[in-house]
Amino acid sequence: MDTTLRDGHQCLWATRMTTAMMLPIAEKLDQAGFEVIDLMSGVQFDVAIRHLKENPWERIRLMRERVTRTPLQANLRSKSVLSFDMLPDDINALWIERLIANGIRSVRAFDALNDMDNIVESLRLVKKLGARAIGAVVFSISPVHTDAMYVDKTRELIARAGVDAIMLKDASGLLTLDRVRTLVPALKEVCGTIPLEFHSHALTGLAPLLYLEAARLGADQLHTCIAPLANGAAQPAVQTVARNLRADGYEVNLDDVLIADISAHFHQVAEQEGKPLGAPAEYDAFHYQHQIPGGMLSNMRAQLEQAGLGHKLQEVLTECARVRAELGWPVMVTPFSQLVGTQAVLNVVQGERYRTVPDEVKKYALGYFGRLLAPVDPNVLDRIVSGGSSKIALTPSSPQPGVSALRRQYPQASDDERLLRYMYAGAQVDDMLAAGPTRTDYSFEKPVVRLLRELAHQRKYRHVYIERPDLRIEINTAA
């Protein structure tokens, strides 16, 4: 599976790849030989609306026009769609229906608590609508994340949801060679003829070796990115993985020429846009203690430095490991990595642990997001309950249906637009729509041409003067 257009730029370019950057290579990616192209998850919708001012539904349709052979995939995080909170079942169902209606042919669902009650109905609906349904088990390291637990969860997904494939999702890049050698055979045995997908991140530099070992142990599909949008916090490069597999005697039916063309395109995009190139990471044993994902770690470091607290980073990471244990070992992926990280920062900065408790931490401890694999430390739970917002009920209730009211509120809008308005209050959807149709052309320009084009969109500049030995340009705009 190719994950360049979803996880690659999510991990390395802060999800800032525009649709126009994708479209020039869409046909080549379609013909390169991948079984699936991973395209969308909640964060792609979020960044498209809030930062890129692009309609994410339109991105799916534009890609589907060009990608006719290979299924495009979207991802579901529990019952949350784009939110941290659990949403009504009918909103989640409508979201799945619109994904498939717009051109998605494969849908993967995961729950960071591995509470399958949160994804089984969604996966059943995916299959009912004729798309491929993949259930994921989310890997972590803790006393409760044992091979036996993952076998039980995989068996439950197969029995209850009838999935077309199981994915071993190592979002934090925590798998080791020893663990792959026990876990992959255990999952293969319970999967039987159902394919097992293998997904990791190259955060510790081990991923290319883990991929090779997973293939030897029977993993049926490997998730890779095309360099330069590979390695680091992203998946390993398909160029390296394919070369290693061939050297090991495997037949890899990928078109290396097309992949090289795609790689060259993204090299040029990175150079023009000033984006980083993925690079292999060094092994860091401390990563296995705090388990903070790479993208979040860089954001945390930047925010602490902006607040003049950069010297507290190591203390915060140590506190992350302590908070995670006290909260019953949540997997460090969204939303729980942010939840643990926020509580750890507050504990360190305020000098008193759990003096301030974010609403999400209290909701987590009370079971709003699902069943916990291990109980919260009783002493900590007391502090969370007493110190958190009194507006949060001690017993969670199911959210009320939302689709009928949404259709009454926006009678002239499509369901695609209604769903976006359900997720975003204020003018964010209006601003996105006001930006007009998604830009579909992308050209590589000389720096001076690009500068002029960017300036043309900056209304605050009335007078622009550019001079170099062979060129002089002066622009004056009307007041």
PEDA-V801853 format. One record per backbone hydrogen bond with DSSP energy under -0.5 kcal/mol. NH is the residue of the N-H (numbers start at 0). CO is the residue of the C=O. E is the energy in kcal/mol with one decimal. If there is no record, write none. Layout:
nh={NH & NH}
co={CO & CO}
e={E & E}
This chain:
nh={1 & 2 & 5 & 6 & 7 & 8 & 9 & 10 & 11 & 12 & 14 & 15 & 21 & 21 & 22 & 23 & 24 & 25 & 28 & 29 & 30 & 31 & 31 & 33 & 36 & 37 & 37 & 38 & 39 & 43 & 44 & 45 & 46 & 47 & 48 & 49 & 50 & 51 & 52 & 53 & 55 & 58 & 59 & 60 & 61 & 62 & 63 & 64 & 65 & 65 & 66 & 67 & 70 & 72 & 73 & 74 & 75 & 77 & 77 & 79 & 82 & 86 & 91 & 92 & 93 & 94 & 95 & 96 & 97 & 98 & 99 & 100 & 101 & 102 & 103 & 104 & 105 & 106 & 107 & 108 & 109 & 113 & 115 & 117 & 118 & 119 & 122 & 123 & 124 & 125 & 126 & 127 & 128 & 129 & 130 & 131 & 133 & 133 & 134 & 135 & 136 & 138 & 138 & 141 & 145 & 149 & 150 & 151 & 152 & 153 & 154 & 155 & 156 & 157 & 158 & 159 & 160 & 161 & 161 & 162 & 163 & 164 & 165 & 166 & 167 & 168 & 168 & 169 & 169 & 170 & 172 & 179 & 180 & 181 & 181 & 182 & 183 & 184 & 185 & 186 & 187 & 188 & 189 & 190 & 191 & 193 & 194 & 196 & 196 & 197 & 198 & 201 & 204 & 208 & 209 & 210 & 211 & 212 & 213 & 214 & 215 & 216 & 217 & 218 & 219 & 220 & 222 & 223 & 223 & 224 & 226 & 228 & 229 & 230 & 231 & 233 & 237 & 240 & 241 & 242 & 243 & 244 & 245 & 246 & 247 & 248 & 249 & 251 & 252 & 253 & 254 & 255 & 258 & 259 & 260 & 261 & 262 & 263 & 264 & 265 & 266 & 267 & 268 & 269 & 270 & 271 & 272 & 273 & 274 & 277 & 280 & 286 & 287 & 288 & 289 & 290 & 296 & 297 & 298 & 299 & 300 & 301 & 302 & 303 & 304 & 305 & 306 & 307 & 308 & 311 & 312 & 315 & 316 & 317 & 318 & 319 & 320 & 321 & 322 & 323 & 324 & 325 & 326 & 327 & 328 & 330 & 332 & 335 & 336 & 338 & 339 & 340 & 341 & 342 & 343 & 344 & 345 & 346 & 347 & 348 & 349 & 350 & 354 & 356 & 357 & 360 & 361 & 362 & 363 & 364 & 365 & 366 & 366 & 367 & 369 & 376 & 380 & 381 & 382 & 383 & 384 & 385 & 386 & 387 & 391 & 392 & 395 & 405 & 406 & 407 & 408 & 409 & 410 & 412 & 417 & 418 & 419 & 420 & 421 & 422 & 423 & 424 & 427 & 430 & 431 & 432 & 433 & 434 & 434 & 435 & 444 & 448 & 449 & 450 & 451 & 452 & 453 & 454 & 455 & 456 & 456 & 457 & 458 & 460 & 461 & 463 & 465 & 467 & 470 & 472 & 474 & 476}
co={35 & 223 & 2 & 2 & 2 & 3 & 5 & 6 & 7 & 8 & 8 & 12 & 17 & 18 & 18 & 19 & 21 & 22 & 24 & 25 & 26 & 27 & 28 & 28 & 70 & 1 & 35 & 72 & 72 & 40 & 40 & 41 & 42 & 43 & 44 & 45 & 46 & 46 & 47 & 47 & 53 & 54 & 55 & 56 & 57 & 58 & 59 & 60 & 61 & 62 & 62 & 65 & 34 & 36 & 105 & 39 & 107 & 75 & 109 & 76 & 79 & 78 & 87 & 88 & 89 & 90 & 91 & 92 & 93 & 94 & 95 & 96 & 97 & 99 & 98 & 71 & 71 & 131 & 73 & 133 & 75 & 110 & 113 & 114 & 115 & 115 & 118 & 119 & 120 & 121 & 122 & 123 & 124 & 126 & 125 & 104 & 106 & 131 & 164 & 108 & 166 & 136 & 168 & 139 & 143 & 145 & 146 & 147 & 148 & 149 & 150 & 151 & 152 & 153 & 154 & 155 & 156 & 156 & 157 & 156 & 132 & 132 & 194 & 134 & 196 & 136 & 166 & 167 & 198 & 168 & 169 & 175 & 176 & 177 & 178 & 178 & 179 & 179 & 181 & 182 & 183 & 184 & 185 & 186 & 187 & 190 & 163 & 165 & 194 & 220 & 167 & 233 & 201 & 205 & 205 & 206 & 207 & 208 & 209 & 210 & 211 & 212 & 214 & 213 & 195 & 195 & 197 & 0 & 221 & 235 & 224 & 225 & 227 & 234 & 278 & 230 & 224 & 236 & 237 & 238 & 239 & 240 & 241 & 242 & 243 & 245 & 244 & 249 & 250 & 251 & 31 & 253 & 254 & 255 & 256 & 257 & 258 & 259 & 260 & 261 & 262 & 263 & 264 & 265 & 266 & 267 & 268 & 269 & 269 & 227 & 201 & 283 & 284 & 285 & 285 & 286 & 292 & 293 & 294 & 295 & 296 & 297 & 298 & 299 & 300 & 301 & 302 & 304 & 303 & 308 & 309 & 311 & 312 & 313 & 314 & 315 & 316 & 317 & 318 & 319 & 320 & 321 & 322 & 324 & 323 & 111 & 330 & 332 & 332 & 334 & 335 & 336 & 337 & 338 & 339 & 340 & 341 & 342 & 343 & 344 & 345 & 346 & 351 & 386 & 355 & 357 & 357 & 358 & 359 & 360 & 361 & 362 & 363 & 362 & 366 & 325 & 376 & 377 & 378 & 379 & 380 & 381 & 382 & 383 & 388 & 390 & 393 & 401 & 402 & 403 & 404 & 405 & 407 & 409 & 413 & 414 & 415 & 416 & 417 & 418 & 419 & 422 & 424 & 426 & 427 & 428 & 429 & 430 & 431 & 432 & 442 & 445 & 445 & 446 & 447 & 448 & 449 & 450 & 451 & 452 & 453 & 454 & 456 & 457 & 459 & 474 & 472 & 470 & 467 & 465 & 463 & 461}
e={-2.4 & -2.6 & -1.1 & -0.9 & -2.5 & -1.4 & -1.0 & -2.4 & -1.8 & -1.7 & -3.0 & -1.8 & -1.0 & -0.7 & -2.3 & -0.7 & -1.7 & -1.3 & -2.6 & -2.2 & -1.7 & -0.7 & -0.7 & -0.5 & -2.7 & -3.0 & -0.5 & -2.4 & -1.8 & -0.5 & -1.6 & -2.5 & -2.8 & -2.0 & -2.1 & -2.8 & -2.2 & -2.4 & -0.6 & -2.9 & -0.8 & -1.6 & -1.7 & -2.0 & -2.9 & -2.5 & -2.6 & -1.9 & -0.9 & -0.6 & -2.9 & -0.9 & -0.7 & -2.5 & -2.3 & -1.7 & -3.3 & -0.8 & -3.3 & -2.2 & -3.3 & -2.6 & -2.0 & -2.5 & -2.2 & -2.2 & -2.0 & -2.4 & -2.4 & -2.2 & -2.2 & -2.3 & -1.8 & -1.0 & -2.3 & -2.2 & -1.5 & -3.1 & -2.4 & -2.4 & -2.1 & -2.3 & -1.0 & -2.1 & -1.5 & -2.2 & -2.3 & -2.3 & -2.1 & -2.3 & -2.1 & -2.3 & -2.0 & -1.7 & -2.2 & -2.6 & -2.4 & -0.5 & -2.1 & -2.3 & -2.6 & -0.6 & -3.0 & -0.5 & -1.6 & -2.0 & -2.4 & -2.3 & -2.5 & -2.4 & -2.6 & -2.2 & -2.3 & -2.3 & -2.4 & -2.8 & -2.3 & -0.7 & -1.1 & -0.6 & -2.8 & -1.1 & -2.5 & -2.3 & -3.0 & -2.6 & -0.9 & -0.8 & -2.9 & -0.9 & -1.4 & -2.5 & -1.8 & -0.6 & -0.8 & -3.2 & -1.6 & -0.5 & -1.3 & -2.6 & -2.7 & -2.0 & -1.4 & -2.4 & -1.9 & -2.1 & -0.7 & -3.6 & -0.5 & -2.9 & -2.1 & -3.2 & -0.8 & -0.9 & -2.1 & -2.8 & -1.6 & -2.2 & -2.8 & -2.3 & -2.0 & -1.8 & -1.4 & -2.7 & -2.0 & -1.5 & -2.1 & -2.6 & -0.6 & -2.0 & -0.6 & -2.0 & -0.8 & -3.4 & -0.5 & -2.5 & -3.2 & -2.5 & -2.9 & -1.6 & -2.6 & -2.5 & -2.5 & -2.1 & -1.2 & -1.6 & -2.6 & -0.6 & -0.6 & -1.7 & -2.5 & -1.0 & -2.2 & -2.1 & -2.0 & -2.4 & -2.6 & -2.4 & -2.1 & -2.2 & -2.0 & -2.1 & -2.4 & -2.5 & -2.1 & -2.6 & -2.9 & -1.1 & -2.0 & -3.1 & -0.7 & -1.5 & -1.2 & -1.6 & -1.8 & -2.2 & -2.4 & -2.1 & -1.7 & -2.8 & -2.4 & -2.1 & -2.6 & -2.4 & -2.1 & -2.4 & -1.6 & -1.6 & -3.7 & -2.4 & -1.5 & -2.6 & -2.6 & -2.2 & -2.1 & -2.2 & -1.6 & -1.5 & -3.1 & -2.6 & -1.7 & -2.1 & -2.1 & -1.3 & -2.4 & -0.7 & -2.1 & -1.3 & -1.6 & -1.9 & -2.8 & -2.6 & -2.7 & -2.0 & -2.4 & -2.4 & -2.3 & -2.5 & -2.1 & -3.0 & -2.5 & -0.7 & -1.5 & -0.5 & -0.5 & -0.5 & -1.7 & -2.7 & -2.4 & -2.4 & -1.8 & -0.5 & -1.6 & -2.8 & -0.9 & -3.1 & -3.1 & -2.0 & -1.5 & -2.7 & -2.8 & -2.5 & -2.5 & -2.0 & -1.1 & -0.7 & -0.5 & -1.8 & -2.4 & -1.9 & -2.2 & -1.9 & -0.6 & -1.1 & -2.7 & -2.4 & -1.5 & -2.5 & -2.1 & -1.5 & -1.9 & -0.6 & -0.8 & -3.1 & -1.9 & -2.7 & -2.6 & -1.0 & -0.6 & -1.7 & -0.7 & -0.6 & -2.3 & -2.4 & -2.1 & -2.2 & -2.5 & -2.4 & -1.9 & -0.7 & -1.0 & -1.6 & -1.0 & -1.4 & -0.6 & -2.8 & -3.3 & -3.2 & -1.8 & -3.3 & -3.2 & -2.5}
